[in-house]
Amino acid sequence: MSTTAKRRELNLRFQRAVSQLFASDQDLSCVCEEYLRNAKELWPPVHVLDGDSDADQDDDVDDHDNEVDVQESGRSR
């Protein structure tokens, strides 16, 4: 199945899940969990918040440091 077809199927599953949510007393977190489970089939894993805010801050700092390095190296030329 092509990536486009997989994405289309994922979107249909999500739409069905949302419809079921409004038709029942189901918790929204269940729908989100199902959507994320299905999404993992299509996209590579990414950093997901797992309650470890230090990891996110480290990532932001590294990104900022990289930007500064690029700017400084551009000035030295």
mmCIF file of the N, C-alpha and C atoms, coordinates in Angstrom:
data_MODEL
# 
_entry.id   MODEL 
# 
loop_
_atom_site.group_PDB 
_atom_site.id 
_atom_site.type_symbol 
_atom_site.label_atom_id 
_atom_site.label_alt_id 
_atom_site.label_comp_id 
_atom_site.label_asym_id 
_atom_site.label_entity_id 
_atom_site.label_seq_id 
_atom_site.pdbx_PDB_ins_code 
_atom_site.Cartn_x 
_atom_site.Cartn_y 
_atom_site.Cartn_z 
_atom_site.occupancy 
_atom_site.B_iso_or_equiv 
_atom_site.pdbx_formal_charge 
_atom_site.auth_seq_id 
_atom_site.auth_comp_id 
_atom_site.auth_asym_id 
_atom_site.auth_atom_id 
_atom_site.pdbx_PDB_model_num 
ATOM 1   N N  . MET A 1 1  ? 0.854   -1.175 0.000  1.00 0.00 ? 1  MET A N  1 
ATOM 2   C CA . MET A 1 1  ? 0.000   0.000  0.000  1.00 0.00 ? 1  MET A CA 1 
ATOM 3   C C  . MET A 1 1  ? 0.903   1.243  0.000  1.00 0.00 ? 1  MET A C  1 
ATOM 4   N N  . SER A 1 2  ? 0.600   2.204  -0.831 1.00 0.00 ? 2  SER A N  1 
ATOM 5   C CA . SER A 1 2  ? 1.409   3.415  -0.920 1.00 0.00 ? 2  SER A CA 1 
ATOM 6   C C  . SER A 1 2  ? 1.228   4.279  0.331  1.00 0.00 ? 2  SER A C  1 
ATOM 7   N N  . THR A 1 3  ? 2.154   5.193  0.516  1.00 0.00 ? 3  THR A N  1 
ATOM 8   C CA . THR A 1 3  ? 2.085   6.094  1.671  1.00 0.00 ? 3  THR A CA 1 
ATOM 9   C C  . THR A 1 3  ? 0.820   6.932  1.622  1.00 0.00 ? 3  THR A C  1 
ATOM 10  N N  . THR A 1 4  ? 0.457   7.393  0.430  1.00 0.00 ? 4  THR A N  1 
ATOM 11  C CA . THR A 1 4  ? -0.760  8.194  0.287  1.00 0.00 ? 4  THR A CA 1 
ATOM 12  C C  . THR A 1 4  ? -1.987  7.392  0.686  1.00 0.00 ? 4  THR A C  1 
ATOM 13  N N  . ALA A 1 5  ? -2.050  6.156  0.265  1.00 0.00 ? 5  ALA A N  1 
ATOM 14  C CA . ALA A 1 5  ? -3.181  5.298  0.625  1.00 0.00 ? 5  ALA A CA 1 
ATOM 15  C C  . ALA A 1 5  ? -3.205  5.033  2.126  1.00 0.00 ? 5  ALA A C  1 
ATOM 16  N N  . LYS A 1 6  ? -2.027  4.842  2.722  1.00 0.00 ? 6  LYS A N  1 
ATOM 17  C CA . LYS A 1 6  ? -1.963  4.624  4.170  1.00 0.00 ? 6  LYS A CA 1 
ATOM 18  C C  . LYS A 1 6  ? -2.444  5.855  4.923  1.00 0.00 ? 6  LYS A C  1 
ATOM 19  N N  . ARG A 1 7  ? -2.020  7.025  4.457  1.00 0.00 ? 7  ARG A N  1 
ATOM 20  C CA . ARG A 1 7  ? -2.455  8.267  5.112  1.00 0.00 ? 7  ARG A CA 1 
ATOM 21  C C  . ARG A 1 7  ? -3.960  8.446  4.983  1.00 0.00 ? 7  ARG A C  1 
ATOM 22  N N  . ARG A 1 8  ? -4.482  8.133  3.814  1.00 0.00 ? 8  ARG A N  1 
ATOM 23  C CA . ARG A 1 8  ? -5.924  8.241  3.598  1.00 0.00 ? 8  ARG A CA 1 
ATOM 24  C C  . ARG A 1 8  ? -6.668  7.314  4.558  1.00 0.00 ? 8  ARG A C  1 
ATOM 25  N N  . GLU A 1 9  ? -6.167  6.081  4.692  1.00 0.00 ? 9  GLU A N  1 
ATOM 26  C CA . GLU A 1 9  ? -6.773  5.112  5.603  1.00 0.00 ? 9  GLU A CA 1 
ATOM 27  C C  . GLU A 1 9  ? -6.687  5.597  7.047  1.00 0.00 ? 9  GLU A C  1 
ATOM 28  N N  . LEU A 1 10 ? -5.551  6.154  7.423  1.00 0.00 ? 10 LEU A N  1 
ATOM 29  C CA . LEU A 1 10 ? -5.379  6.677  8.776  1.00 0.00 ? 10 LEU A CA 1 
ATOM 30  C C  . LEU A 1 10 ? -6.369  7.800  9.046  1.00 0.00 ? 10 LEU A C  1 
ATOM 31  N N  . ASN A 1 11 ? -6.521  8.699  8.089  1.00 0.00 ? 11 ASN A N  1 
ATOM 32  C CA . ASN A 1 11 ? -7.469  9.798  8.256  1.00 0.00 ? 11 ASN A CA 1 
ATOM 33  C C  . ASN A 1 11 ? -8.897  9.287  8.375  1.00 0.00 ? 11 ASN A C  1 
ATOM 34  N N  . LEU A 1 12 ? -9.242  8.269  7.595  1.00 0.00 ? 12 LEU A N  1 
ATOM 35  C CA . LEU A 1 12 ? -10.582 7.686  7.702  1.00 0.00 ? 12 LEU A CA 1 
ATOM 36  C C  . LEU A 1 12 ? -10.799 7.058  9.071  1.00 0.00 ? 12 LEU A C  1 
ATOM 37  N N  . ARG A 1 13 ? -9.789  6.346  9.574  1.00 0.00 ? 13 ARG A N  1 
ATOM 38  C CA . ARG A 1 13 ? -9.889  5.751  10.910 1.00 0.00 ? 13 ARG A CA 1 
ATOM 39  C C  . ARG A 1 13 ? -10.093 6.826  11.971 1.00 0.00 ? 13 ARG A C  1 
ATOM 40  N N  . PHE A 1 14 ? -9.343  7.924  11.832 1.00 0.00 ? 14 PHE A N  1 
ATOM 41  C CA . PHE A 1 14 ? -9.458  9.007  12.797 1.00 0.00 ? 14 PHE A CA 1 
ATOM 42  C C  . PHE A 1 14 ? -10.850 9.635  12.738 1.00 0.00 ? 14 PHE A C  1 
ATOM 43  N N  . GLN A 1 15 ? -11.359 9.863  11.534 1.00 0.00 ? 15 GLN A N  1 
ATOM 44  C CA . GLN A 1 15 ? -12.694 10.439 11.391 1.00 0.00 ? 15 GLN A CA 1 
ATOM 45  C C  . GLN A 1 15 ? -13.750 9.536  12.013 1.00 0.00 ? 15 GLN A C  1 
ATOM 46  N N  . ARG A 1 16 ? -13.606 8.220  11.807 1.00 0.00 ? 16 ARG A N  1 
ATOM 47  C CA . ARG A 1 16 ? -14.544 7.274  12.423 1.00 0.00 ? 16 ARG A CA 1 
ATOM 48  C C  . ARG A 1 16 ? -14.450 7.329  13.942 1.00 0.00 ? 16 ARG A C  1 
ATOM 49  N N  . ALA A 1 17 ? -13.225 7.403  14.447 1.00 0.00 ? 17 ALA A N  1 
ATOM 50  C CA . ALA A 1 17 ? -13.026 7.446  15.897 1.00 0.00 ? 17 ALA A CA 1 
ATOM 51  C C  . ALA A 1 17 ? -13.639 8.709  16.496 1.00 0.00 ? 17 ALA A C  1 
ATOM 52  N N  . VAL A 1 18 ? -13.480 9.837  15.818 1.00 0.00 ? 18 VAL A N  1 
ATOM 53  C CA . VAL A 1 18 ? -14.067 11.085 16.304 1.00 0.00 ? 18 VAL A CA 1 
ATOM 54  C C  . VAL A 1 18 ? -15.590 10.997 16.265 1.00 0.00 ? 18 VAL A C  1 
ATOM 55  N N  . SER A 1 19 ? -16.137 10.424 15.203 1.00 0.00 ? 19 SER A N  1 
ATOM 56  C CA . SER A 1 19 ? -17.590 10.248 15.113 1.00 0.00 ? 19 SER A CA 1 
ATOM 57  C C  . SER A 1 19 ? -18.102 9.385  16.259 1.00 0.00 ? 19 SER A C  1 
ATOM 58  N N  . GLN A 1 20 ? -17.370 8.311  16.550 1.00 0.00 ? 20 GLN A N  1 
ATOM 59  C CA . GLN A 1 20 ? -17.762 7.432  17.654 1.00 0.00 ? 20 GLN A CA 1 
ATOM 60  C C  . GLN A 1 20 ? -17.660 8.157  18.988 1.00 0.00 ? 20 GLN A C  1 
ATOM 61  N N  . LEU A 1 21 ? -16.674 9.029  19.116 1.00 0.00 ? 21 LEU A N  1 
ATOM 62  C CA . LEU A 1 21 ? -16.504 9.789  20.349 1.00 0.00 ? 21 LEU A CA 1 
ATOM 63  C C  . LEU A 1 21 ? -17.741 10.629 20.628 1.00 0.00 ? 21 LEU A C  1 
ATOM 64  N N  . PHE A 1 22 ? -18.224 11.324 19.611 1.00 0.00 ? 22 PHE A N  1 
ATOM 65  C CA . PHE A 1 22 ? -19.379 12.185 19.805 1.00 0.00 ? 22 PHE A CA 1 
ATOM 66  C C  . PHE A 1 22 ? -20.676 11.392 19.938 1.00 0.00 ? 22 PHE A C  1 
ATOM 67  N N  . ALA A 1 23 ? -20.665 10.152 19.484 1.00 0.00 ? 23 ALA A N  1 
ATOM 68  C CA . ALA A 1 23 ? -21.855 9.304  19.576 1.00 0.00 ? 23 ALA A CA 1 
ATOM 69  C C  . ALA A 1 23 ? -21.902 8.532  20.895 1.00 0.00 ? 23 ALA A C  1 
ATOM 70  N N  . SER A 1 24 ? -20.832 8.605  21.680 1.00 0.00 ? 24 SER A N  1 
ATOM 71  C CA . SER A 1 24 ? -20.784 7.848  22.933 1.00 0.00 ? 24 SER A CA 1 
ATOM 72  C C  . SER A 1 24 ? -20.184 8.703  24.037 1.00 0.00 ? 24 SER A C  1 
ATOM 73  N N  . ASP A 1 25 ? -19.999 8.078  25.177 1.00 0.00 ? 25 ASP A N  1 
ATOM 74  C CA . ASP A 1 25 ? -19.389 8.760  26.316 1.00 0.00 ? 25 ASP A CA 1 
ATOM 75  C C  . ASP A 1 25 ? -17.898 8.457  26.403 1.00 0.00 ? 25 ASP A C  1 
ATOM 76  N N  . GLN A 1 26 ? -17.307 8.044  25.295 1.00 0.00 ? 26 GLN A N  1 
ATOM 77  C CA . GLN A 1 26 ? -15.897 7.666  25.269 1.00 0.00 ? 26 GLN A CA 1 
ATOM 78  C C  . GLN A 1 26 ? -15.005 8.875  25.570 1.00 0.00 ? 26 GLN A C  1 
ATOM 79  N N  . ASP A 1 27 ? -13.901 8.614  26.242 1.00 0.00 ? 27 ASP A N  1 
ATOM 80  C CA . ASP A 1 27 ? -12.949 9.652  26.606 1.00 0.00 ? 27 ASP A CA 1 
ATOM 81  C C  . ASP A 1 27 ? -12.112 10.055 25.389 1.00 0.00 ? 27 ASP A C  1 
ATOM 82  N N  . LEU A 1 28 ? -11.856 11.339 25.246 1.00 0.00 ? 28 LEU A N  1 
ATOM 83  C CA . LEU A 1 28 ? -11.073 11.842 24.116 1.00 0.00 ? 28 LEU A CA 1 
ATOM 84  C C  . LEU A 1 28 ? -9.669  11.246 24.079 1.00 0.00 ? 28 LEU A C  1 
ATOM 85  N N  . SER A 1 29 ? -9.092  10.959 25.235 1.00 0.00 ? 29 SER A N  1 
ATOM 86  C CA . SER A 1 29 ? -7.734  10.403 25.264 1.00 0.00 ? 29 SER A CA 1 
ATOM 87  C C  . SER A 1 29 ? -7.670  9.057  24.550 1.00 0.00 ? 29 SER A C  1 
ATOM 88  N N  . CYS A 1 30 ? -8.757  8.283  24.590 1.00 0.00 ? 30 CYS A N  1 
ATOM 89  C CA . CYS A 1 30 ? -8.784  6.995  23.883 1.00 0.00 ? 30 CYS A CA 1 
ATOM 90  C C  . CYS A 1 30 ? -8.669  7.210  22.374 1.00 0.00 ? 30 CYS A C  1 
ATOM 91  N N  . VAL A 1 31 ? -9.354  8.213  21.879 1.00 0.00 ? 31 VAL A N  1 
ATOM 92  C CA . VAL A 1 31 ? -9.315  8.517  20.449 1.00 0.00 ? 31 VAL A CA 1 
ATOM 93  C C  . VAL A 1 31 ? -7.917  8.978  20.057 1.00 0.00 ? 31 VAL A C  1 
ATOM 94  N N  . CYS A 1 32 ? -7.326  9.828  20.880 1.00 0.00 ? 32 CYS A N  1 
ATOM 95  C CA . CYS A 1 32 ? -5.977  10.320 20.583 1.00 0.00 ? 32 CYS A CA 1 
ATOM 96  C C  . CYS A 1 32 ? -4.964  9.186  20.607 1.00 0.00 ? 32 CYS A C  1 
ATOM 97  N N  . GLU A 1 33 ? -5.076  8.293  21.574 1.00 0.00 ? 33 GLU A N  1 
ATOM 98  C CA . GLU A 1 33 ? -4.163  7.155  21.650 1.00 0.00 ? 33 GLU A CA 1 
ATOM 99  C C  . GLU A 1 33 ? -4.282  6.280  20.400 1.00 0.00 ? 33 GLU A C  1 
ATOM 100 N N  . GLU A 1 34 ? -5.492  6.042  19.950 1.00 0.00 ? 34 GLU A N  1 
ATOM 101 C CA . GLU A 1 34 ? -5.704  5.227  18.751 1.00 0.00 ? 34 GLU A CA 1 
ATOM 102 C C  . GLU A 1 34 ? -5.099  5.914  17.529 1.00 0.00 ? 34 GLU A C  1 
ATOM 103 N N  . TYR A 1 35 ? -5.304  7.216  17.418 1.00 0.00 ? 35 TYR A N  1 
ATOM 104 C CA . TYR A 1 35 ? -4.753  7.966  16.292 1.00 0.00 ? 35 TYR A CA 1 
ATOM 105 C C  . TYR A 1 35 ? -3.228  7.892  16.292 1.00 0.00 ? 35 TYR A C  1 
ATOM 106 N N  . LEU A 1 36 ? -2.614  8.075  17.460 1.00 0.00 ? 36 LEU A N  1 
ATOM 107 C CA . LEU A 1 36 ? -1.157  8.015  17.549 1.00 0.00 ? 36 LEU A CA 1 
ATOM 108 C C  . LEU A 1 36 ? -0.632  6.627  17.228 1.00 0.00 ? 36 LEU A C  1 
ATOM 109 N N  . ARG A 1 37 ? -1.340  5.612  17.682 1.00 0.00 ? 37 ARG A N  1 
ATOM 110 C CA . ARG A 1 37 ? -0.940  4.233  17.388 1.00 0.00 ? 37 ARG A CA 1 
ATOM 111 C C  . ARG A 1 37 ? -0.937  4.009  15.877 1.00 0.00 ? 37 ARG A C  1 
ATOM 112 N N  . ASN A 1 38 ? -1.974  4.483  15.212 1.00 0.00 ? 38 ASN A N  1 
ATOM 113 C CA . ASN A 1 38 ? -2.070  4.329  13.758 1.00 0.00 ? 38 ASN A CA 1 
ATOM 114 C C  . ASN A 1 38 ? -1.028  5.183  13.039 1.00 0.00 ? 38 ASN A C  1 
ATOM 115 N N  . ALA A 1 39 ? -0.756  6.358  13.564 1.00 0.00 ? 39 ALA A N  1 
ATOM 116 C CA . ALA A 1 39 ? 0.197   7.264  12.922 1.00 0.00 ? 39 ALA A CA 1 
ATOM 117 C C  . ALA A 1 39 ? 1.606   6.690  12.924 1.00 0.00 ? 39 ALA A C  1 
ATOM 118 N N  . LYS A 1 40 ? 1.931   5.893  13.914 1.00 0.00 ? 40 LYS A N  1 
ATOM 119 C CA . LYS A 1 40 ? 3.271   5.303  13.988 1.00 0.00 ? 40 LYS A CA 1 
ATOM 120 C C  . LYS A 1 40 ? 3.548   4.393  12.798 1.00 0.00 ? 40 LYS A C  1 
ATOM 121 N N  . GLU A 1 41 ? 2.501   3.913  12.153 1.00 0.00 ? 41 GLU A N  1 
ATOM 122 C CA . GLU A 1 41 ? 2.674   3.075  10.967 1.00 0.00 ? 41 GLU A CA 1 
ATOM 123 C C  . GLU A 1 41 ? 3.188   3.891  9.784  1.00 0.00 ? 41 GLU A C  1 
ATOM 124 N N  . LEU A 1 42 ? 2.917   5.199  9.784  1.00 0.00 ? 42 LEU A N  1 
ATOM 125 C CA . LEU A 1 42 ? 3.210   6.029  8.619  1.00 0.00 ? 42 LEU A CA 1 
ATOM 126 C C  . LEU A 1 42 ? 4.450   6.894  8.756  1.00 0.00 ? 42 LEU A C  1 
ATOM 127 N N  . TRP A 1 43 ? 4.723   7.343  9.954  1.00 0.00 ? 43 TRP A N  1 
ATOM 128 C CA . TRP A 1 43 ? 5.831   8.268  10.146 1.00 0.00 ? 43 TRP A CA 1 
ATOM 129 C C  . TRP A 1 43 ? 6.847   7.668  11.099 1.00 0.00 ? 43 TRP A C  1 
ATOM 130 N N  . PRO A 1 44 ? 8.118   7.987  10.900 1.00 0.00 ? 44 PRO A N  1 
ATOM 131 C CA . PRO A 1 44 ? 9.149   7.472  11.806 1.00 0.00 ? 44 PRO A CA 1 
ATOM 132 C C  . PRO A 1 44 ? 8.961   8.059  13.198 1.00 0.00 ? 44 PRO A C  1 
ATOM 133 N N  . PRO A 1 45 ? 9.454   7.376  14.205 1.00 0.00 ? 45 PRO A N  1 
ATOM 134 C CA . PRO A 1 45 ? 9.309   7.879  15.573 1.00 0.00 ? 45 PRO A CA 1 
ATOM 135 C C  . PRO A 1 45 ? 9.961   9.254  15.723 1.00 0.00 ? 45 PRO A C  1 
ATOM 136 N N  . VAL A 1 46 ? 9.329   10.093 16.489 1.00 0.00 ? 46 VAL A N  1 
ATOM 137 C CA . VAL A 1 46 ? 9.869   11.410 16.805 1.00 0.00 ? 46 VAL A CA 1 
ATOM 138 C C  . VAL A 1 46 ? 9.899   11.556 18.314 1.00 0.00 ? 46 VAL A C  1 
ATOM 139 N N  . HIS A 1 47 ? 10.620  12.558 18.787 1.00 0.00 ? 47 HIS A N  1 
ATOM 140 C CA . HIS A 1 47 ? 10.669  12.781 20.226 1.00 0.00 ? 47 HIS A CA 1 
ATOM 141 C C  . HIS A 1 47 ? 9.275   13.176 20.707 1.00 0.00 ? 47 HIS A C  1 
ATOM 142 N N  . VAL A 1 48 ? 8.745   12.413 21.628 1.00 0.00 ? 48 VAL A N  1 
ATOM 143 C CA . VAL A 1 48 ? 7.415   12.670 22.173 1.00 0.00 ? 48 VAL A CA 1 
ATOM 144 C C  . VAL A 1 48 ? 7.580   13.003 23.640 1.00 0.00 ? 48 VAL A C  1 
ATOM 145 N N  . LEU A 1 49 ? 6.869   14.003 24.081 1.00 0.00 ? 49 LEU A N  1 
ATOM 146 C CA . LEU A 1 49 ? 6.938   14.367 25.494 1.00 0.00 ? 49 LEU A CA 1 
ATOM 147 C C  . LEU A 1 49 ? 6.510   13.191 26.347 1.00 0.00 ? 49 LEU A C  1 
ATOM 148 N N  . ASP A 1 50 ? 7.377   12.816 27.257 1.00 0.00 ? 50 ASP A N  1 
ATOM 149 C CA . ASP A 1 50 ? 7.046   11.709 28.144 1.00 0.00 ? 50 ASP A CA 1 
ATOM 150 C C  . ASP A 1 50 ? 7.164   12.155 29.593 1.00 0.00 ? 50 ASP A C  1 
ATOM 151 N N  . GLY A 1 51 ? 7.018   13.450 29.800 1.00 0.00 ? 51 GLY A N  1 
ATOM 152 C CA . GLY A 1 51 ? 7.121   13.968 31.149 1.00 0.00 ? 51 GLY A CA 1 
ATOM 153 C C  . GLY A 1 51 ? 8.532   14.381 31.515 1.00 0.00 ? 51 GLY A C  1 
ATOM 154 N N  . ASP A 1 52 ? 9.505   14.138 30.646 1.00 0.00 ? 52 ASP A N  1 
ATOM 155 C CA . ASP A 1 52 ? 10.891  14.488 30.901 1.00 0.00 ? 52 ASP A CA 1 
ATOM 156 C C  . ASP A 1 52 ? 11.180  15.824 30.233 1.00 0.00 ? 52 ASP A C  1 
ATOM 157 N N  . SER A 1 53 ? 10.898  16.906 30.940 1.00 0.00 ? 53 SER A N  1 
ATOM 158 C CA . SER A 1 53 ? 11.056  18.227 30.343 1.00 0.00 ? 53 SER A CA 1 
ATOM 159 C C  . SER A 1 53 ? 12.517  18.574 30.117 1.00 0.00 ? 53 SER A C  1 
ATOM 160 N N  . ASP A 1 54 ? 13.433  17.944 30.857 1.00 0.00 ? 54 ASP A N  1 
ATOM 161 C CA . ASP A 1 54 ? 14.856  18.212 30.665 1.00 0.00 ? 54 ASP A CA 1 
ATOM 162 C C  . ASP A 1 54 ? 15.308  17.833 29.260 1.00 0.00 ? 54 ASP A C  1 
ATOM 163 N N  . ALA A 1 55 ? 14.785  16.730 28.732 1.00 0.00 ? 55 ALA A N  1 
ATOM 164 C CA . ALA A 1 55 ? 15.163  16.286 27.389 1.00 0.00 ? 55 ALA A CA 1 
ATOM 165 C C  . ALA A 1 55 ? 14.762  17.325 26.355 1.00 0.00 ? 55 ALA A C  1 
ATOM 166 N N  . ASP A 1 56 ? 13.585  17.913 26.524 1.00 0.00 ? 56 ASP A N  1 
ATOM 167 C CA . ASP A 1 56 ? 13.127  18.927 25.580 1.00 0.00 ? 56 ASP A CA 1 
ATOM 168 C C  . ASP A 1 56 ? 13.984  20.178 25.669 1.00 0.00 ? 56 ASP A C  1 
ATOM 169 N N  . GLN A 1 57 ? 14.332  20.566 26.891 1.00 0.00 ? 57 GLN A N  1 
ATOM 170 C CA . GLN A 1 57 ? 15.155  21.752 27.054 1.00 0.00 ? 57 GLN A CA 1 
ATOM 171 C C  . GLN A 1 57 ? 16.527  21.530 26.444 1.00 0.00 ? 57 GLN A C  1 
ATOM 172 N N  . ASP A 1 58 ? 17.087  20.345 26.614 1.00 0.00 ? 58 ASP A N  1 
ATOM 173 C CA . ASP A 1 58 ? 18.382  20.040 26.018 1.00 0.00 ? 58 ASP A CA 1 
ATOM 174 C C  . ASP A 1 58 ? 18.321  20.148 24.503 1.00 0.00 ? 58 ASP A C  1 
ATOM 175 N N  . ASP A 1 59 ? 17.234  19.643 23.919 1.00 0.00 ? 59 ASP A N  1 
ATOM 176 C CA . ASP A 1 59 ? 17.081  19.715 22.469 1.00 0.00 ? 59 ASP A CA 1 
ATOM 177 C C  . ASP A 1 59 ? 17.036  21.162 22.008 1.00 0.00 ? 59 ASP A C  1 
ATOM 178 N N  . ASP A 1 60 ? 16.279  22.002 22.737 1.00 0.00 ? 60 ASP A N  1 
ATOM 179 C CA . ASP A 1 60 ? 16.161  23.400 22.361 1.00 0.00 ? 60 ASP A CA 1 
ATOM 180 C C  . ASP A 1 60 ? 17.506  24.107 22.479 1.00 0.00 ? 60 ASP A C  1 
ATOM 181 N N  . VAL A 1 61 ? 18.243  23.809 23.529 1.00 0.00 ? 61 VAL A N  1 
ATOM 182 C CA . VAL A 1 61 ? 19.546  24.434 23.720 1.00 0.00 ? 61 VAL A CA 1 
ATOM 183 C C  . VAL A 1 61 ? 20.485  24.030 22.595 1.00 0.00 ? 61 VAL A C  1 
ATOM 184 N N  . ASP A 1 62 ? 20.507  22.757 22.247 1.00 0.00 ? 62 ASP A N  1 
ATOM 185 C CA . ASP A 1 62 ? 21.367  22.286 21.163 1.00 0.00 ? 62 ASP A CA 1 
ATOM 186 C C  . ASP A 1 62 ? 21.029  22.984 19.858 1.00 0.00 ? 62 ASP A C  1 
ATOM 187 N N  . ASP A 1 63 ? 19.730  23.124 19.575 1.00 0.00 ? 63 ASP A N  1 
ATOM 188 C CA . ASP A 1 63 ? 19.319  23.787 18.345 1.00 0.00 ? 63 ASP A CA 1 
ATOM 189 C C  . ASP A 1 63 ? 19.802  25.234 18.333 1.00 0.00 ? 63 ASP A C  1 
ATOM 190 N N  . HIS A 1 64 ? 19.652  25.890 19.473 1.00 0.00 ? 64 HIS A N  1 
ATOM 191 C CA . HIS A 1 64 ? 20.072  27.283 19.562 1.00 0.00 ? 64 HIS A CA 1 
ATOM 192 C C  . HIS A 1 64 ? 21.588  27.392 19.389 1.00 0.00 ? 64 HIS A C  1 
ATOM 193 N N  . ASP A 1 65 ? 22.324  26.490 20.027 1.00 0.00 ? 65 ASP A N  1 
ATOM 194 C CA . ASP A 1 65 ? 23.779  26.500 19.893 1.00 0.00 ? 65 ASP A CA 1 
ATOM 195 C C  . ASP A 1 65 ? 24.189  26.323 18.438 1.00 0.00 ? 65 ASP A C  1 
ATOM 196 N N  . ASN A 1 66 ? 23.500  25.432 17.724 1.00 0.00 ? 66 ASN A N  1 
ATOM 197 C CA . ASN A 1 66 ? 23.819  25.207 16.319 1.00 0.00 ? 66 ASN A CA 1 
ATOM 198 C C  . ASN A 1 66 ? 23.581  26.461 15.494 1.00 0.00 ? 66 ASN A C  1 
ATOM 199 N N  . GLU A 1 67 ? 22.491  27.168 15.798 1.00 0.00 ? 67 GLU A N  1 
ATOM 200 C CA . GLU A 1 67 ? 22.190  28.383 15.060 1.00 0.00 ? 67 GLU A CA 1 
ATOM 201 C C  . GLU A 1 67 ? 23.274  29.429 15.297 1.00 0.00 ? 67 GLU A C  1 
ATOM 202 N N  . VAL A 1 68 ? 23.713  29.550 16.545 1.00 0.00 ? 68 VAL A N  1 
ATOM 203 C CA . VAL A 1 68 ? 24.750  30.522 16.873 1.00 0.00 ? 68 VAL A CA 1 
ATOM 204 C C  . VAL A 1 68 ? 26.040  30.169 16.147 1.00 0.00 ? 68 VAL A C  1 
ATOM 205 N N  . ASP A 1 69 ? 26.413  28.879 16.139 1.00 0.00 ? 69 ASP A N  1 
ATOM 206 C CA . ASP A 1 69 ? 27.625  28.444 15.453 1.00 0.00 ? 69 ASP A CA 1 
ATOM 207 C C  . ASP A 1 69 ? 27.575  28.804 13.971 1.00 0.00 ? 69 ASP A C  1 
ATOM 208 N N  . VAL A 1 70 ? 26.440  28.589 13.355 1.00 0.00 ? 70 VAL A N  1 
ATOM 209 C CA . VAL A 1 70 ? 26.290  28.887 11.931 1.00 0.00 ? 70 VAL A CA 1 
ATOM 210 C C  . VAL A 1 70 ? 26.441  30.380 11.698 1.00 0.00 ? 70 VAL A C  1 
ATOM 211 N N  . GLN A 1 71 ? 25.812  31.182 12.546 1.00 0.00 ? 71 GLN A N  1 
ATOM 212 C CA . GLN A 1 71 ? 25.901  32.628 12.382 1.00 0.00 ? 71 GLN A CA 1 
ATOM 213 C C  . GLN A 1 71 ? 27.331  33.114 12.582 1.00 0.00 ? 71 GLN A C  1 
ATOM 214 N N  . GLU A 1 72 ? 28.020  32.582 13.601 1.00 0.00 ? 72 GLU A N  1 
ATOM 215 C CA . GLU A 1 72 ? 29.390  33.005 13.860 1.00 0.00 ? 72 GLU A CA 1 
ATOM 216 C C  . GLU A 1 72 ? 30.324  32.597 12.729 1.00 0.00 ? 72 GLU A C  1 
ATOM 217 N N  . SER A 1 73 ? 30.132  31.394 12.202 1.00 0.00 ? 73 SER A N  1 
ATOM 218 C CA . SER A 1 73 ? 30.991  30.949 11.109 1.00 0.00 ? 73 SER A CA 1 
ATOM 219 C C  . SER A 1 73 ? 30.734  31.777 9.856  1.00 0.00 ? 73 SER A C  1 
ATOM 220 N N  . GLY A 1 74 ? 29.502  32.235 9.677  1.00 0.00 ? 74 GLY A N  1 
ATOM 221 C CA . GLY A 1 74 ? 29.178  33.084 8.538  1.00 0.00 ? 74 GLY A CA 1 
ATOM 222 C C  . GLY A 1 74 ? 29.839  34.446 8.644  1.00 0.00 ? 74 GLY A C  1 
ATOM 223 N N  . ARG A 1 75 ? 29.974  34.952 9.866  1.00 0.00 ? 75 ARG A N  1 
ATOM 224 C CA . ARG A 1 75 ? 30.597  36.262 10.068 1.00 0.00 ? 75 ARG A CA 1 
ATOM 225 C C  . ARG A 1 75 ? 32.105  36.214 9.840  1.00 0.00 ? 75 ARG A C  1 
ATOM 226 N N  . SER A 1 76 ? 32.703  35.085 10.148 1.00 0.00 ? 76 SER A N  1 
ATOM 227 C CA . SER A 1 76 ? 34.157  34.995 10.057 1.00 0.00 ? 76 SER A CA 1 
ATOM 228 C C  . SER A 1 76 ? 34.646  34.911 8.617  1.00 0.00 ? 76 SER A C  1 
ATOM 229 N N  . ARG A 1 77 ? 33.762  34.641 7.698  1.00 0.00 ? 77 ARG A N  1 
ATOM 230 C CA . ARG A 1 77 ? 34.175  34.504 6.291  1.00 0.00 ? 77 ARG A CA 1 
ATOM 231 C C  . ARG A 1 77 ? 34.451  35.824 5.666  1.00 0.00 ? 77 ARG A C  1 
# 
